[in-house]
Amino acid sequence: IGLPPPFWAFAWAGGQALARYLLDHPEEARGRRVLDFATGSGLVGIAAMKSGAAHVLGSDIDPFAEAAVRANAEANGVRLDFTTADLLSAAPPEVELICAADVFYEKPMADRVLPWLRHAAERGTRVLIGDPGRTYFPKAGLVQLAEYQVPTTRELEDQAVKRSAVWALA
């Protein structure tokens, strides 16, 4: 109908991997203030809360994502705060953990987000990235923490199962 796809309406492969990792390793989020950057549906933020995060802020520039995040959080019995602010226009917020999944799909986005995430890591913030090997995924300065075979839909991805990894900025 001429509108961009609602990216927040899908559980993308990198987000599924990162959410699974947080649930498998709750110590990553437990007691921490977490930013779920480019949250989409809130999947990763919900996993962080279920892993014991003290607070989660979901951020997405699509204002329709807020309704999805609120509905999904309520359905999962957790609370997430939400902002549509373009967080890349300022220094990263004061949190202990930033989660970013599926953010390296376009060069302009990758060129903005990677330095911002690196700045956060240099300040001492733990940065976790979920990615299925997108075109603009960085090749250096990362440590792979886990890998998952994530079921996907052929309408979104080029295969029915996508190998997706969780990385930490070094």
LINCORBEL-V680326 format. One record per backbone hydrogen bond with DSSP energy under -0.5 kcal/mol. CO is the residue of the C=O (numbers start at 1). NH is the residue of the N-H. E is the energy in kcal/mol with one decimal. If there is no record, write none. Layout:
BEGIN
co:CO nh:NH e:E
co:CO nh:NH e:E
END
This chain:
BEGIN
co:5 nh:7 e:-1.7
co:6 nh:9 e:-2.6
co:7 nh:10 e:-1.2
co:10 nh:12 e:-1.2
co:12 nh:16 e:-2.4
co:13 nh:17 e:-2.2
co:14 nh:18 e:-2.4
co:15 nh:19 e:-2.6
co:16 nh:20 e:-2.3
co:17 nh:21 e:-2.4
co:18 nh:22 e:-2.2
co:19 nh:23 e:-2.1
co:20 nh:24 e:-2.3
co:21 nh:25 e:-2.0
co:25 nh:28 e:-2.2
co:26 nh:29 e:-1.2
co:26 nh:30 e:-2.7
co:29 nh:32 e:-2.7
co:32 nh:34 e:-0.5
co:32 nh:54 e:-1.7
co:32 nh:55 e:-1.5
co:33 nh:96 e:-1.8
co:33 nh:97 e:-1.7
co:34 nh:36 e:-0.5
co:34 nh:57 e:-2.6
co:35 nh:37 e:-1.0
co:35 nh:99 e:-3.1
co:36 nh:39 e:-0.8
co:36 nh:59 e:-2.4
co:37 nh:101 e:-0.7
co:39 nh:41 e:-0.6
co:39 nh:42 e:-1.9
co:42 nh:46 e:-2.8
co:43 nh:47 e:-2.0
co:44 nh:48 e:-2.3
co:45 nh:49 e:-2.3
co:46 nh:50 e:-2.7
co:47 nh:51 e:-1.1
co:48 nh:53 e:-2.2
co:49 nh:52 e:-1.8
co:52 nh:31 e:-3.1
co:55 nh:34 e:-2.9
co:56 nh:58 e:-0.6
co:56 nh:81 e:-2.5
co:57 nh:36 e:-2.7
co:58 nh:83 e:-2.0
co:59 nh:38 e:-0.7
co:59 nh:39 e:-2.6
co:61 nh:63 e:-0.8
co:62 nh:65 e:-1.6
co:63 nh:66 e:-0.9
co:63 nh:67 e:-0.5
co:64 nh:68 e:-1.2
co:65 nh:69 e:-2.9
co:66 nh:70 e:-2.7
co:67 nh:71 e:-2.4
co:68 nh:72 e:-2.7
co:69 nh:73 e:-2.8
co:70 nh:74 e:-2.4
co:71 nh:75 e:-2.3
co:72 nh:76 e:-1.1
co:73 nh:78 e:-2.5
co:74 nh:77 e:-1.5
co:81 nh:58 e:-3.0
co:83 nh:60 e:-2.1
co:85 nh:87 e:-1.5
co:86 nh:89 e:-1.9
co:87 nh:90 e:-1.4
co:93 nh:95 e:-1.5
co:96 nh:126 e:-2.2
co:97 nh:35 e:-2.6
co:98 nh:128 e:-2.8
co:99 nh:37 e:-2.4
co:100 nh:130 e:-1.8
co:104 nh:136 e:-1.7
co:106 nh:110 e:-2.6
co:107 nh:111 e:-2.9
co:108 nh:112 e:-1.1
co:109 nh:112 e:-0.6
co:109 nh:113 e:-3.0
co:110 nh:114 e:-2.1
co:112 nh:116 e:-1.0
co:113 nh:117 e:-2.7
co:114 nh:118 e:-2.6
co:115 nh:119 e:-2.4
co:116 nh:120 e:-1.9
co:117 nh:121 e:-2.4
co:118 nh:122 e:-2.6
co:119 nh:123 e:-1.3
co:120 nh:125 e:-2.3
co:121 nh:124 e:-1.4
co:126 nh:98 e:-2.8
co:127 nh:169 e:-1.8
co:128 nh:100 e:-2.4
co:129 nh:131 e:-0.5
co:129 nh:167 e:-3.0
co:130 nh:102 e:-2.5
co:131 nh:165 e:-2.8
co:134 nh:137 e:-1.8
co:141 nh:170 e:-2.9
co:143 nh:168 e:-2.4
co:146 nh:166 e:-2.3
co:148 nh:150 e:-0.8
co:148 nh:164 e:-2.9
co:149 nh:151 e:-0.5
co:150 nh:162 e:-3.2
co:153 nh:156 e:-1.7
co:153 nh:157 e:-2.4
co:160 nh:152 e:-3.5
co:161 nh:163 e:-0.5
co:162 nh:150 e:-2.7
co:162 nh:164 e:-0.5
co:164 nh:148 e:-3.2
co:165 nh:131 e:-2.5
co:166 nh:145 e:-3.3
co:166 nh:146 e:-1.3
co:167 nh:129 e:-2.9
co:168 nh:143 e:-2.5
END
